[in-house]
Amino acid sequence: FEHVRISTEPCPDLTKWDLFQAGLGQSGQGALIDIGGNPYMESPAEHHRRFDLERIVDMCDLPKPSYLIGPGAGSAQIHGVNCELMCNCKIDGRSESLASQFRH
């Protein structure tokens, strides 16, 4: 490009978008966290494993509230079939706030 113009703008309130984001923005402190993987879904020896998102946020020293956004998988042991997960939740130290965000 010969000419480029950039500007810094305030983050819009993402909770008002059609995507129904769990948080106002992305807090400026991003982290990439990779948990589990196919072996946990495919191997019957691993089907007992559960991942506690609130505990993972604590282990990563992320601030609260934290917003988890991204793809994953739902276990057949919980949902009856292997399924896709699109995580969009707020972790703020109140367990009822996380549980109330799950939709089927």
C-alpha positions in Angstrom: 0.0 0.0 0.0 1.3 3.4 -0.8 -0.7 5.2 2.0 -2.1 3.8 5.2 -4.0 5.6 7.9 -4.6 4.1 11.3 -6.3 5.2 14.5 -6.9 3.9 18.0 -10.6 3.8 18.9 -12.3 2.7 22.1 -13.5 -0.9 22.0 -17.2 -1.1 21.4 -19.4 -2.9 24.0 -19.2 -6.4 22.6 -22.2 -7.5 24.8 -24.5 -5.4 22.5 -23.4 -7.2 19.3 -25.5 -10.0 17.8 -22.7 -12.4 19.0 -23.8 -11.9 22.6 -20.2 -11.7 23.9 -19.9 -12.4 27.7 -17.8 -9.3 28.2 -17.6 -5.6 27.2 -14.2 -6.0 25.5 -11.2 -8.3 25.6 -9.5 -6.7 28.6 -6.2 -6.0 26.9 -4.5 -9.0 28.6 -4.9 -11.9 26.2 -3.6 -15.4 26.7 -3.7 -18.5 24.4 -4.5 -21.6 26.4 -4.6 -25.1 24.9 -6.3 -27.7 27.1 -7.0 -31.4 26.5 -7.2 -32.5 22.9 -8.5 -35.5 20.9 -6.9 -38.2 23.1 -9.2 -37.1 25.9 -12.3 -37.6 23.8 -11.2 -40.7 21.9 -9.6 -42.8 24.6 -12.0 -44.4 27.1 -9.2 -44.4 29.6 -9.4 -40.6 29.6 -13.2 -40.1 29.6 -13.2 -39.4 33.4 -11.2 -36.2 33.0 -13.0 -32.9 33.5 -11.5 -29.4 33.0 -12.5 -26.7 35.4 -12.4 -23.4 33.5 -12.4 -21.3 36.6 -9.4 -23.2 38.0 -7.6 -22.9 34.7 -8.0 -19.1 34.8 -6.6 -19.1 38.4 -3.6 -21.3 37.4 -2.8 -19.0 34.5 -2.8 -16.0 36.8 -5.4 -14.2 34.7 -7.4 -11.3 36.3 -11.0 -11.6 37.2 -13.2 -11.1 35.5 -11.7 -13.0 32.6 -13.5 -13.8 29.4 -13.0 -17.1 27.6 -13.7 -17.2 23.9 -12.9 -19.9 21.5 -13.6 -23.4 20.1 -13.5 -26.7 21.9 -15.4 -29.9 22.3 -18.1 -31.2 24.5 -17.8 -34.7 26.0 -20.2 -37.5 25.2 -20.0 -38.4 28.9 -21.8 -35.1 29.8 -23.9 -34.4 26.7 -24.7 -37.9 25.4 -22.7 -37.4 22.2 -19.4 -35.8 21.3 -20.3 -32.2 20.3 -18.8 -28.8 19.4 -18.2 -26.2 22.0 -18.0 -22.4 21.4 -16.8 -21.0 24.7 -18.0 -17.5 25.4 -18.1 -17.1 29.1 -17.1 -14.7 31.9 -15.1 -16.1 34.9 -15.5 -13.8 37.8 -15.2 -16.0 40.9 -18.9 -16.7 41.2 -19.6 -20.3 40.2 -23.3 -19.5 39.5 -22.3 -16.9 36.9 -20.4 -19.6 34.8 -23.1 -22.2 35.2 -25.9 -19.9 34.0 -24.1 -19.1 30.8 -24.3 -22.6 29.2 -26.9 -23.1 26.5 -27.7 -26.2 24.5 
